[in-house]
Amino acid sequence: MSRVCTVCGKGQTTGNNVSHSKRRTRRTFKANVQKVSYVNDGKVVTGYVCTRCLKSVERA
């Protein structure tokens, strides 16, 4: 499963883990996407949608 929102395109981003001693190592932040059915241009579409877009899309 690619963790990319089909509505807004939000996906994985990168940053740093920072320990107590301030050492930095690379890490990834993954989008919280859920598989849902929603209405797009009058058709029912199944896709992965981030939780922020879940509030705005019309569910089928």
PDBQT receptor file of N, H, CA, C and O in Angstrom, charges set to zero:
ATOM      1  N   MET A   1       0.839  -1.172   0.000  1.00  0.00    +0.000 N 
ATOM      2  CA  MET A   1       0.000   0.000   0.000  1.00  0.00    +0.000 C 
ATOM      3  C   MET A   1       0.884   1.235   0.000  1.00  0.00    +0.000 C 
ATOM      4  O   MET A   1       1.692   1.438   0.906  1.00  0.00    +0.000 OA
ATOM      5  N   SER A   2       0.718   2.061  -1.036  1.00  0.00    +0.000 N 
ATOM      6  H   SER A   2       0.062   1.896  -1.772  1.00  0.00    +0.000 HD
ATOM      7  CA  SER A   2       1.447   3.319  -0.998  1.00  0.00    +0.000 C 
ATOM      8  C   SER A   2       0.662   4.280  -0.118  1.00  0.00    +0.000 C 
ATOM      9  O   SER A   2      -0.553   4.411  -0.268  1.00  0.00    +0.000 OA
ATOM     10  N   ARG A   3       1.333   4.937   0.776  1.00  0.00    +0.000 N 
ATOM     11  H   ARG A   3       2.320   4.831   0.897  1.00  0.00    +0.000 HD
ATOM     12  CA  ARG A   3       0.659   5.792   1.745  1.00  0.00    +0.000 C 
ATOM     13  C   ARG A   3       0.554   7.205   1.210  1.00  0.00    +0.000 C 
ATOM     14  O   ARG A   3       1.178   8.130   1.729  1.00  0.00    +0.000 OA
ATOM     15  N   VAL A   4      -0.258   7.361   0.146  1.00  0.00    +0.000 N 
ATOM     16  H   VAL A   4      -0.765   6.610  -0.276  1.00  0.00    +0.000 HD
ATOM     17  CA  VAL A   4      -0.482   8.660  -0.467  1.00  0.00    +0.000 C 
ATOM     18  C   VAL A   4      -1.982   8.873  -0.569  1.00  0.00    +0.000 C 
ATOM     19  O   VAL A   4      -2.706   7.981  -1.009  1.00  0.00    +0.000 OA
ATOM     20  N   CYS A   5      -2.454  10.041  -0.170  1.00  0.00    +0.000 N 
ATOM     21  H   CYS A   5      -1.866  10.766   0.188  1.00  0.00    +0.000 HD
ATOM     22  CA  CYS A   5      -3.873  10.387  -0.237  1.00  0.00    +0.000 C 
ATOM     23  C   CYS A   5      -4.262  10.633  -1.691  1.00  0.00    +0.000 C 
ATOM     24  O   CYS A   5      -3.578  11.370  -2.402  1.00  0.00    +0.000 OA
ATOM     25  N   THR A   6      -5.370  10.012  -2.140  1.00  0.00    +0.000 N 
ATOM     26  H   THR A   6      -5.925   9.414  -1.563  1.00  0.00    +0.000 HD
ATOM     27  CA  THR A   6      -5.818  10.197  -3.514  1.00  0.00    +0.000 C 
ATOM     28  C   THR A   6      -6.544  11.519  -3.708  1.00  0.00    +0.000 C 
ATOM     29  O   THR A   6      -6.761  11.929  -4.848  1.00  0.00    +0.000 OA
ATOM     30  N   VAL A   7      -6.924  12.197  -2.635  1.00  0.00    +0.000 N 
ATOM     31  H   VAL A   7      -6.748  11.864  -1.709  1.00  0.00    +0.000 HD
ATOM     32  CA  VAL A   7      -7.636  13.474  -2.741  1.00  0.00    +0.000 C 
ATOM     33  C   VAL A   7      -6.662  14.645  -2.766  1.00  0.00    +0.000 C 
ATOM     34  O   VAL A   7      -6.715  15.470  -3.678  1.00  0.00    +0.000 OA
ATOM     35  N   CYS A   8      -5.777  14.731  -1.780  1.00  0.00    +0.000 N 
ATOM     36  H   CYS A   8      -5.734  14.061  -1.039  1.00  0.00    +0.000 HD
ATOM     37  CA  CYS A   8      -4.899  15.898  -1.675  1.00  0.00    +0.000 C 
ATOM     38  C   CYS A   8      -3.445  15.605  -2.033  1.00  0.00    +0.000 C 
ATOM     39  O   CYS A   8      -2.661  16.537  -2.212  1.00  0.00    +0.000 OA
ATOM     40  N   GLY A   9      -3.069  14.330  -2.143  1.00  0.00    +0.000 N 
ATOM     41  H   GLY A   9      -3.706  13.573  -1.998  1.00  0.00    +0.000 HD
ATOM     42  CA  GLY A   9      -1.701  13.983  -2.501  1.00  0.00    +0.000 C 
ATOM     43  C   GLY A   9      -0.724  13.966  -1.345  1.00  0.00    +0.000 C 
ATOM     44  O   GLY A   9       0.484  13.855  -1.554  1.00  0.00    +0.000 OA
ATOM     45  N   LYS A  10      -1.235  14.074  -0.124  1.00  0.00    +0.000 N 
ATOM     46  H   LYS A  10      -2.217  14.164   0.045  1.00  0.00    +0.000 HD
ATOM     47  CA  LYS A  10      -0.343  14.036   1.041  1.00  0.00    +0.000 C 
ATOM     48  C   LYS A  10       0.330  12.673   1.123  1.00  0.00    +0.000 C 
ATOM     49  O   LYS A  10      -0.323  11.645   0.942  1.00  0.00    +0.000 OA
ATOM     50  N   GLY A  11       1.629  12.659   1.396  1.00  0.00    +0.000 N 
ATOM     51  H   GLY A  11       2.159  13.494   1.543  1.00  0.00    +0.000 HD
ATOM     52  CA  GLY A  11       2.358  11.401   1.453  1.00  0.00    +0.000 C 
ATOM     53  C   GLY A  11       3.393  11.405   2.552  1.00  0.00    +0.000 C 
ATOM     54  O   GLY A  11       3.274  12.125   3.544  1.00  0.00    +0.000 OA
ATOM     55  N   GLN A  12       4.403  10.593   2.359  1.00  0.00    +0.000 N 
ATOM     56  H   GLN A  12       4.499  10.008   1.553  1.00  0.00    +0.000 HD
ATOM     57  CA  GLN A  12       5.463  10.444   3.341  1.00  0.00    +0.000 C 
ATOM     58  C   GLN A  12       6.406  11.640   3.302  1.00  0.00    +0.000 C 
ATOM     59  O   GLN A  12       6.706  12.167   2.231  1.00  0.00    +0.000 OA
ATOM     60  N   THR A  13       6.870  12.066   4.470  1.00  0.00    +0.000 N 
ATOM     61  H   THR A  13       6.626  11.638   5.340  1.00  0.00    +0.000 HD
ATOM     62  CA  THR A  13       7.846  13.144   4.560  1.00  0.00    +0.000 C 
ATOM     63  C   THR A  13       8.952  12.712   5.522  1.00  0.00    +0.000 C 
ATOM     64  O   THR A  13       8.788  11.744   6.264  1.00  0.00    +0.000 OA
ATOM     65  N   THR A  14      10.058  13.417   5.511  1.00  0.00    +0.000 N 
ATOM     66  H   THR A  14      10.192  14.204   4.909  1.00  0.00    +0.000 HD
ATOM     67  CA  THR A  14      11.205  13.009   6.319  1.00  0.00    +0.000 C 
ATOM     68  C   THR A  14      11.538  14.068   7.356  1.00  0.00    +0.000 C 
ATOM     69  O   THR A  14      11.153  15.231   7.229  1.00  0.00    +0.000 OA
ATOM     70  N   GLY A  15      12.261  13.643   8.385  1.00  0.00    +0.000 N 
ATOM     71  H   GLY A  15      12.574  12.698   8.488  1.00  0.00    +0.000 HD
ATOM     72  CA  GLY A  15      12.690  14.541   9.443  1.00  0.00    +0.000 C 
ATOM     73  C   GLY A  15      13.770  13.873  10.261  1.00  0.00    +0.000 C 
ATOM     74  O   GLY A  15      14.483  12.998   9.769  1.00  0.00    +0.000 OA
ATOM     75  N   ASN A  16      13.892  14.282  11.505  1.00  0.00    +0.000 N 
ATOM     76  H   ASN A  16      13.313  14.993  11.905  1.00  0.00    +0.000 HD
ATOM     77  CA  ASN A  16      14.932  13.763  12.382  1.00  0.00    +0.000 C 
ATOM     78  C   ASN A  16      14.342  13.182  13.653  1.00  0.00    +0.000 C 
ATOM     79  O   ASN A  16      13.395  13.732  14.216  1.00  0.00    +0.000 OA
ATOM     80  N   ASN A  17      14.908  12.060  14.106  1.00  0.00    +0.000 N 
ATOM     81  H   ASN A  17      15.677  11.613  13.649  1.00  0.00    +0.000 HD
ATOM     82  CA  ASN A  17      14.750  11.629  15.486  1.00  0.00    +0.000 C 
ATOM     83  C   ASN A  17      15.771  12.416  16.290  1.00  0.00    +0.000 C 
ATOM     84  O   ASN A  17      16.928  12.509  15.881  1.00  0.00    +0.000 OA
ATOM     85  N   VAL A  18      15.378  12.980  17.416  1.00  0.00    +0.000 N 
ATOM     86  H   VAL A  18      14.438  12.904  17.748  1.00  0.00    +0.000 HD
ATOM     87  CA  VAL A  18      16.308  13.738  18.246  1.00  0.00    +0.000 C 
ATOM     88  C   VAL A  18      16.321  13.090  19.618  1.00  0.00    +0.000 C 
ATOM     89  O   VAL A  18      15.300  13.052  20.305  1.00  0.00    +0.000 OA
ATOM     90  N   SER A  19      17.490  12.574  20.018  1.00  0.00    +0.000 N 
ATOM     91  H   SER A  19      18.319  12.605  19.459  1.00  0.00    +0.000 HD
ATOM     92  CA  SER A  19      17.617  11.908  21.304  1.00  0.00    +0.000 C 
ATOM     93  C   SER A  19      17.798  12.935  22.419  1.00  0.00    +0.000 C 
ATOM     94  O   SER A  19      17.891  14.136  22.165  1.00  0.00    +0.000 OA
ATOM     95  N   HIS A  20      17.844  12.452  23.640  1.00  0.00    +0.000 N 
ATOM     96  H   HIS A  20      17.768  11.476  23.847  1.00  0.00    +0.000 HD
ATOM     97  CA  HIS A  20      18.013  13.333  24.791  1.00  0.00    +0.000 C 
ATOM     98  C   HIS A  20      19.347  14.087  24.718  1.00  0.00    +0.000 C 
ATOM     99  O   HIS A  20      19.456  15.217  25.193  1.00  0.00    +0.000 OA
ATOM    100  N   SER A  21      20.357  13.448  24.119  1.00  0.00    +0.000 N 
ATOM    101  H   SER A  21      20.269  12.530  23.733  1.00  0.00    +0.000 HD
ATOM    102  CA  SER A  21      21.662  14.107  23.980  1.00  0.00    +0.000 C 
ATOM    103  C   SER A  21      21.754  14.922  22.685  1.00  0.00    +0.000 C 
ATOM    104  O   SER A  21      22.841  15.341  22.287  1.00  0.00    +0.000 OA
ATOM    105  N   LYS A  22      20.626  15.140  22.043  1.00  0.00    +0.000 N 
ATOM    106  H   LYS A  22      19.744  14.800  22.367  1.00  0.00    +0.000 HD
ATOM    107  CA  LYS A  22      20.490  15.965  20.831  1.00  0.00    +0.000 C 
ATOM    108  C   LYS A  22      21.158  15.362  19.591  1.00  0.00    +0.000 C 
ATOM    109  O   LYS A  22      21.405  16.079  18.621  1.00  0.00    +0.000 OA
ATOM    110  N   ARG A  23      21.454  14.054  19.606  1.00  0.00    +0.000 N 
ATOM    111  H   ARG A  23      21.253  13.472  20.394  1.00  0.00    +0.000 HD
ATOM    112  CA  ARG A  23      21.952  13.400  18.393  1.00  0.00    +0.000 C 
ATOM    113  C   ARG A  23      20.793  13.232  17.431  1.00  0.00    +0.000 C 
ATOM    114  O   ARG A  23      19.679  12.915  17.848  1.00  0.00    +0.000 OA
ATOM    115  N   ARG A  24      21.046  13.441  16.139  1.00  0.00    +0.000 N 
ATOM    116  H   ARG A  24      21.950  13.699  15.800  1.00  0.00    +0.000 HD
ATOM    117  CA  ARG A  24      19.980  13.389  15.145  1.00  0.00    +0.000 C 
ATOM    118  C   ARG A  24      20.198  12.223  14.175  1.00  0.00    +0.000 C 
ATOM    119  O   ARG A  24      21.289  12.033  13.636  1.00  0.00    +0.000 OA
ATOM    120  N   THR A  25      19.127  11.451  13.971  1.00  0.00    +0.000 N 
ATOM    121  H   THR A  25      18.241  11.605  14.409  1.00  0.00    +0.000 HD
ATOM    122  CA  THR A  25      19.129  10.402  12.963  1.00  0.00    +0.000 C 
ATOM    123  C   THR A  25      17.886  10.586  12.101  1.00  0.00    +0.000 C 
ATOM    124  O   THR A  25      16.865  11.080  12.579  1.00  0.00    +0.000 OA
ATOM    125  N   ARG A  26      17.969  10.193  10.841  1.00  0.00    +0.000 N 
ATOM    126  H   ARG A  26      18.798   9.792  10.453  1.00  0.00    +0.000 HD
ATOM    127  CA  ARG A  26      16.858  10.417   9.914  1.00  0.00    +0.000 C 
ATOM    128  C   ARG A  26      15.699   9.471  10.202  1.00  0.00    +0.000 C 
ATOM    129  O   ARG A  26      15.911   8.337  10.629  1.00  0.00    +0.000 OA
ATOM    130  N   ARG A  27      14.488   9.932   9.970  1.00  0.00    +0.000 N 
ATOM    131  H   ARG A  27      14.315  10.853   9.622  1.00  0.00    +0.000 HD
ATOM    132  CA  ARG A  27      13.286   9.126  10.128  1.00  0.00    +0.000 C 
ATOM    133  C   ARG A  27      12.245   9.575   9.114  1.00  0.00    +0.000 C 
ATOM    134  O   ARG A  27      12.421  10.599   8.454  1.00  0.00    +0.000 OA
ATOM    135  N   THR A  28      11.159   8.815   8.985  1.00  0.00    +0.000 N 
ATOM    136  H   THR A  28      11.016   7.983   9.521  1.00  0.00    +0.000 HD
ATOM    137  CA  THR A  28      10.076   9.180   8.075  1.00  0.00    +0.000 C 
ATOM    138  C   THR A  28       8.791   9.368   8.864  1.00  0.00    +0.000 C 
ATOM    139  O   THR A  28       8.554   8.685   9.861  1.00  0.00    +0.000 OA
ATOM    140  N   PHE A  29       7.969  10.296   8.408  1.00  0.00    +0.000 N 
ATOM    141  H   PHE A  29       8.161  10.850   7.599  1.00  0.00    +0.000 HD
ATOM    142  CA  PHE A  29       6.634  10.519   8.937  1.00  0.00    +0.000 C 
ATOM    143  C   PHE A  29       5.671  10.065   7.853  1.00  0.00    +0.000 C 
ATOM    144  O   PHE A  29       5.693  10.600   6.745  1.00  0.00    +0.000 OA
ATOM    145  N   LYS A  30       4.816   9.073   8.159  1.00  0.00    +0.000 N 
ATOM    146  H   LYS A  30       4.799   8.638   9.060  1.00  0.00    +0.000 HD
ATOM    147  CA  LYS A  30       3.906   8.521   7.162  1.00  0.00    +0.000 C 
ATOM    148  C   LYS A  30       2.516   9.117   7.346  1.00  0.00    +0.000 C 
ATOM    149  O   LYS A  30       2.071   9.358   8.468  1.00  0.00    +0.000 OA
ATOM    150  N   ALA A  31       1.845   9.348   6.231  1.00  0.00    +0.000 N 
ATOM    151  H   ALA A  31       2.206   9.152   5.319  1.00  0.00    +0.000 HD
ATOM    152  CA  ALA A  31       0.498   9.913   6.262  1.00  0.00    +0.000 C 
ATOM    153  C   ALA A  31      -0.476   8.880   6.818  1.00  0.00    +0.000 C 
ATOM    154  O   ALA A  31      -0.351   7.688   6.540  1.00  0.00    +0.000 OA
ATOM    155  N   ASN A  32      -1.439   9.337   7.599  1.00  0.00    +0.000 N 
ATOM    156  H   ASN A  32      -1.541  10.305   7.825  1.00  0.00    +0.000 HD
ATOM    157  CA  ASN A  32      -2.468   8.466   8.164  1.00  0.00    +0.000 C 
ATOM    158  C   ASN A  32      -3.582   8.334   7.134  1.00  0.00    +0.000 C 
ATOM    159  O   ASN A  32      -4.511   9.141   7.111  1.00  0.00    +0.000 OA
ATOM    160  N   VAL A  33      -3.487   7.312   6.278  1.00  0.00    +0.000 N 
ATOM    161  H   VAL A  33      -2.732   6.656   6.296  1.00  0.00    +0.000 HD
ATOM    162  CA  VAL A  33      -4.471   7.115   5.216  1.00  0.00    +0.000 C 
ATOM    163  C   VAL A  33      -5.309   5.880   5.503  1.00  0.00    +0.000 C 
ATOM    164  O   VAL A  33      -4.815   4.890   6.043  1.00  0.00    +0.000 OA
ATOM    165  N   GLN A  34      -6.586   5.951   5.136  1.00  0.00    +0.000 N 
ATOM    166  H   GLN A  34      -6.988   6.755   4.698  1.00  0.00    +0.000 HD
ATOM    167  CA  GLN A  34      -7.542   4.868   5.330  1.00  0.00    +0.000 C 
ATOM    168  C   GLN A  34      -8.166   4.546   3.978  1.00  0.00    +0.000 C 
ATOM    169  O   GLN A  34      -8.362   5.440   3.154  1.00  0.00    +0.000 OA
ATOM    170  N   LYS A  35      -8.480   3.268   3.745  1.00  0.00    +0.000 N 
ATOM    171  H   LYS A  35      -8.321   2.541   4.414  1.00  0.00    +0.000 HD
ATOM    172  CA  LYS A  35      -9.125   2.871   2.499  1.00  0.00    +0.000 C 
ATOM    173  C   LYS A  35     -10.630   3.073   2.647  1.00  0.00    +0.000 C 
ATOM    174  O   LYS A  35     -11.260   2.439   3.493  1.00  0.00    +0.000 OA
ATOM    175  N   VAL A  36     -11.211   3.955   1.827  1.00  0.00    +0.000 N 
ATOM    176  H   VAL A  36     -10.699   4.471   1.140  1.00  0.00    +0.000 HD
ATOM    177  CA  VAL A  36     -12.633   4.275   1.914  1.00  0.00    +0.000 C 
ATOM    178  C   VAL A  36     -13.213   4.381   0.512  1.00  0.00    +0.000 C 
ATOM    179  O   VAL A  36     -12.485   4.531  -0.469  1.00  0.00    +0.000 OA
ATOM    180  N   SER A  37     -14.535   4.300   0.434  1.00  0.00    +0.000 N 
ATOM    181  H   SER A  37     -15.127   4.178   1.231  1.00  0.00    +0.000 HD
ATOM    182  CA  SER A  37     -15.274   4.576  -0.791  1.00  0.00    +0.000 C 
ATOM    183  C   SER A  37     -15.856   5.973  -0.661  1.00  0.00    +0.000 C 
ATOM    184  O   SER A  37     -16.465   6.305   0.357  1.00  0.00    +0.000 OA
ATOM    185  N   TYR A  38     -15.670   6.801  -1.699  1.00  0.00    +0.000 N 
ATOM    186  H   TYR A  38     -15.176   6.532  -2.526  1.00  0.00    +0.000 HD
ATOM    187  CA  TYR A  38     -16.189   8.166  -1.659  1.00  0.00    +0.000 C 
ATOM    188  C   TYR A  38     -16.678   8.555  -3.038  1.00  0.00    +0.000 C 
ATOM    189  O   TYR A  38     -16.369   7.885  -4.024  1.00  0.00    +0.000 OA
ATOM    190  N   VAL A  39     -17.444   9.638  -3.113  1.00  0.00    +0.000 N 
ATOM    191  H   VAL A  39     -17.695  10.182  -2.313  1.00  0.00    +0.000 HD
ATOM    192  CA  VAL A  39     -18.038  10.102  -4.358  1.00  0.00    +0.000 C 
ATOM    193  C   VAL A  39     -17.128  11.146  -4.983  1.00  0.00    +0.000 C 
ATOM    194  O   VAL A  39     -16.759  12.128  -4.338  1.00  0.00    +0.000 OA
ATOM    195  N   ASN A  40     -16.762  10.926  -6.264  1.00  0.00    +0.000 N 
ATOM    196  H   ASN A  40     -17.062  10.129  -6.788  1.00  0.00    +0.000 HD
ATOM    197  CA  ASN A  40     -15.906  11.861  -6.996  1.00  0.00    +0.000 C 
ATOM    198  C   ASN A  40     -16.509  12.065  -8.376  1.00  0.00    +0.000 C 
ATOM    199  O   ASN A  40     -16.560  11.124  -9.167  1.00  0.00    +0.000 OA
ATOM    200  N   ASP A  41     -16.968  13.280  -8.685  1.00  0.00    +0.000 N 
ATOM    201  H   ASP A  41     -16.926  14.045  -8.042  1.00  0.00    +0.000 HD
ATOM    202  CA  ASP A  41     -17.615  13.615  -9.959  1.00  0.00    +0.000 C 
ATOM    203  C   ASP A  41     -18.812  12.708 -10.248  1.00  0.00    +0.000 C 
ATOM    204  O   ASP A  41     -19.012  12.287 -11.387  1.00  0.00    +0.000 OA
ATOM    205  N   GLY A  42     -19.597  12.411  -9.231  1.00  0.00    +0.000 N 
ATOM    206  H   GLY A  42     -19.434  12.753  -8.306  1.00  0.00    +0.000 HD
ATOM    207  CA  GLY A  42     -20.797  11.605  -9.400  1.00  0.00    +0.000 C 
ATOM    208  C   GLY A  42     -20.568  10.109  -9.436  1.00  0.00    +0.000 C 
ATOM    209  O   GLY A  42     -21.527   9.347  -9.551  1.00  0.00    +0.000 OA
ATOM    210  N   LYS A  43     -19.322   9.666  -9.343  1.00  0.00    +0.000 N 
ATOM    211  H   LYS A  43     -18.542  10.285  -9.250  1.00  0.00    +0.000 HD
ATOM    212  CA  LYS A  43     -19.014   8.240  -9.359  1.00  0.00    +0.000 C 
ATOM    213  C   LYS A  43     -18.472   7.816  -7.999  1.00  0.00    +0.000 C 
ATOM    214  O   LYS A  43     -17.836   8.603  -7.298  1.00  0.00    +0.000 OA
ATOM    215  N   VAL A  44     -18.733   6.561  -7.636  1.00  0.00    +0.000 N 
ATOM    216  H   VAL A  44     -19.250   5.921  -8.205  1.00  0.00    +0.000 HD
ATOM    217  CA  VAL A  44     -18.198   6.025  -6.391  1.00  0.00    +0.000 C 
ATOM    218  C   VAL A  44     -16.795   5.490  -6.669  1.00  0.00    +0.000 C 
ATOM    219  O   VAL A  44     -16.603   4.645  -7.543  1.00  0.00    +0.000 OA
ATOM    220  N   VAL A  45     -15.823   5.992  -5.916  1.00  0.00    +0.000 N 
ATOM    221  H   VAL A  45     -15.979   6.678  -5.206  1.00  0.00    +0.000 HD
ATOM    222  CA  VAL A  45     -14.416   5.637  -6.096  1.00  0.00    +0.000 C 
ATOM    223  C   VAL A  45     -13.906   5.057  -4.785  1.00  0.00    +0.000 C 
ATOM    224  O   VAL A  45     -14.231   5.556  -3.708  1.00  0.00    +0.000 OA
ATOM    225  N   THR A  46     -13.102   3.996  -4.883  1.00  0.00    +0.000 N 
ATOM    226  H   THR A  46     -12.838   3.591  -5.758  1.00  0.00    +0.000 HD
ATOM    227  CA  THR A  46     -12.435   3.441  -3.704  1.00  0.00    +0.000 C 
ATOM    228  C   THR A  46     -10.975   3.845  -3.761  1.00  0.00    +0.000 C 
ATOM    229  O   THR A  46     -10.304   3.638  -4.772  1.00  0.00    +0.000 OA
ATOM    230  N   GLY A  47     -10.483   4.423  -2.675  1.00  0.00    +0.000 N 
ATOM    231  H   GLY A  47     -11.028   4.592  -1.854  1.00  0.00    +0.000 HD
ATOM    232  CA  GLY A  47      -9.089   4.832  -2.643  1.00  0.00    +0.000 C 
ATOM    233  C   GLY A  47      -8.638   5.116  -1.230  1.00  0.00    +0.000 C 
ATOM    234  O   GLY A  47      -9.410   5.016  -0.276  1.00  0.00    +0.000 OA
ATOM    235  N   TYR A  48      -7.375   5.470  -1.114  1.00  0.00    +0.000 N 
ATOM    236  H   TYR A  48      -6.748   5.551  -1.889  1.00  0.00    +0.000 HD
ATOM    237  CA  TYR A  48      -6.797   5.794   0.182  1.00  0.00    +0.000 C 
ATOM    238  C   TYR A  48      -6.919   7.292   0.419  1.00  0.00    +0.000 C 
ATOM    239  O   TYR A  48      -6.492   8.093  -0.413  1.00  0.00    +0.000 OA
ATOM    240  N   VAL A  49      -7.499   7.670   1.549  1.00  0.00    +0.000 N 
ATOM    241  H   VAL A  49      -7.845   7.019   2.225  1.00  0.00    +0.000 HD
ATOM    242  CA  VAL A  49      -7.785   9.061   1.872  1.00  0.00    +0.000 C 
ATOM    243  C   VAL A  49      -7.201   9.366   3.243  1.00  0.00    +0.000 C 
ATOM    244  O   VAL A  49      -7.370   8.587   4.181  1.00  0.00    +0.000 OA
ATOM    245  N   CYS A  50      -6.504  10.516   3.362  1.00  0.00    +0.000 N 
ATOM    246  H   CYS A  50      -6.367  11.149   2.600  1.00  0.00    +0.000 HD
ATOM    247  CA  CYS A  50      -5.959  10.902   4.661  1.00  0.00    +0.000 C 
ATOM    248  C   CYS A  50      -7.105  11.326   5.577  1.00  0.00    +0.000 C 
ATOM    249  O   CYS A  50      -8.191  11.679   5.118  1.00  0.00    +0.000 OA
ATOM    250  N   THR A  51      -6.843  11.284   6.858  1.00  0.00    +0.000 N 
ATOM    251  H   THR A  51      -5.961  10.997   7.231  1.00  0.00    +0.000 HD
ATOM    252  CA  THR A  51      -7.908  11.526   7.827  1.00  0.00    +0.000 C 
ATOM    253  C   THR A  51      -8.407  12.961   7.799  1.00  0.00    +0.000 C 
ATOM    254  O   THR A  51      -9.549  13.217   8.182  1.00  0.00    +0.000 OA
ATOM    255  N   ARG A  52      -7.585  13.902   7.359  1.00  0.00    +0.000 N 
ATOM    256  H   ARG A  52      -6.658  13.695   7.049  1.00  0.00    +0.000 HD
ATOM    257  CA  ARG A  52      -8.054  15.270   7.236  1.00  0.00    +0.000 C 
ATOM    258  C   ARG A  52      -9.060  15.392   6.095  1.00  0.00    +0.000 C 
ATOM    259  O   ARG A  52     -10.046  16.121   6.211  1.00  0.00    +0.000 OA
ATOM    260  N   CYS A  53      -8.816  14.683   4.990  1.00  0.00    +0.000 N 
ATOM    261  H   CYS A  53      -8.016  14.091   4.895  1.00  0.00    +0.000 HD
ATOM    262  CA  CYS A  53      -9.747  14.711   3.858  1.00  0.00    +0.000 C 
ATOM    263  C   CYS A  53     -11.005  13.888   4.114  1.00  0.00    +0.000 C 
ATOM    264  O   CYS A  53     -12.018  14.101   3.448  1.00  0.00    +0.000 OA
ATOM    265  N   LEU A  54     -10.967  12.954   5.062  1.00  0.00    +0.000 N 
ATOM    266  H   LEU A  54     -10.144  12.781   5.603  1.00  0.00    +0.000 HD
ATOM    267  CA  LEU A  54     -12.149  12.174   5.387  1.00  0.00    +0.000 C 
ATOM    268  C   LEU A  54     -13.297  13.067   5.851  1.00  0.00    +0.000 C 
ATOM    269  O   LEU A  54     -14.464  12.762   5.605  1.00  0.00    +0.000 OA
ATOM    270  N   LYS A  55     -12.963  14.167   6.522  1.00  0.00    +0.000 N 
ATOM    271  H   LYS A  55     -12.015  14.414   6.722  1.00  0.00    +0.000 HD
ATOM    272  CA  LYS A  55     -13.981  15.084   7.005  1.00  0.00    +0.000 C 
ATOM    273  C   LYS A  55     -14.661  15.834   5.870  1.00  0.00    +0.000 C 
ATOM    274  O   LYS A  55     -15.820  16.229   6.000  1.00  0.00    +0.000 OA
ATOM    275  N   SER A  56     -13.953  16.038   4.751  1.00  0.00    +0.000 N 
ATOM    276  H   SER A  56     -13.012  15.717   4.646  1.00  0.00    +0.000 HD
ATOM    277  CA  SER A  56     -14.487  16.882   3.693  1.00  0.00    +0.000 C 
ATOM    278  C   SER A  56     -15.083  16.126   2.518  1.00  0.00    +0.000 C 
ATOM    279  O   SER A  56     -15.909  16.689   1.800  1.00  0.00    +0.000 OA
ATOM    280  N   VAL A  57     -14.692  14.847   2.284  1.00  0.00    +0.000 N 
ATOM    281  H   VAL A  57     -14.021  14.389   2.867  1.00  0.00    +0.000 HD
ATOM    282  CA  VAL A  57     -15.233  14.117   1.142  1.00  0.00    +0.000 C 
ATOM    283  C   VAL A  57     -16.599  13.532   1.473  1.00  0.00    +0.000 C 
ATOM    284  O   VAL A  57     -16.907  13.244   2.629  1.00  0.00    +0.000 OA
ATOM    285  N   GLU A  58     -17.406  13.366   0.437  1.00  0.00    +0.000 N 
ATOM    286  H   GLU A  58     -17.155  13.600  -0.503  1.00  0.00    +0.000 HD
ATOM    287  CA  GLU A  58     -18.731  12.788   0.612  1.00  0.00    +0.000 C 
ATOM    288  C   GLU A  58     -18.581  11.276   0.537  1.00  0.00    +0.000 C 
ATOM    289  O   GLU A  58     -18.168  10.738  -0.490  1.00  0.00    +0.000 OA
ATOM    290  N   ARG A  59     -18.917  10.595   1.625  1.00  0.00    +0.000 N 
ATOM    291  H   ARG A  59     -19.252  11.032   2.459  1.00  0.00    +0.000 HD
ATOM    292  CA  ARG A  59     -18.746   9.145   1.704  1.00  0.00    +0.000 C 
ATOM    293  C   ARG A  59     -19.842   8.444   0.921  1.00  0.00    +0.000 C 
ATOM    294  O   ARG A  59     -20.963   8.944   0.824  1.00  0.00    +0.000 OA
ATOM    295  N   ALA A  60     -19.518   7.287   0.365  1.00  0.00    +0.000 N 
ATOM    296  H   ALA A  60     -18.608   6.881   0.444  1.00  0.00    +0.000 HD
ATOM    297  CA  ALA A  60     -20.505   6.511  -0.391  1.00  0.00    +0.000 C 
ATOM    298  C   ALA A  60     -21.082   5.398   0.458  1.00  0.00    +0.000 C 
ATOM    299  O   ALA A  60     -21.930   4.640  -0.012  1.00  0.00    +0.000 OA
TER     300      ALA A  60
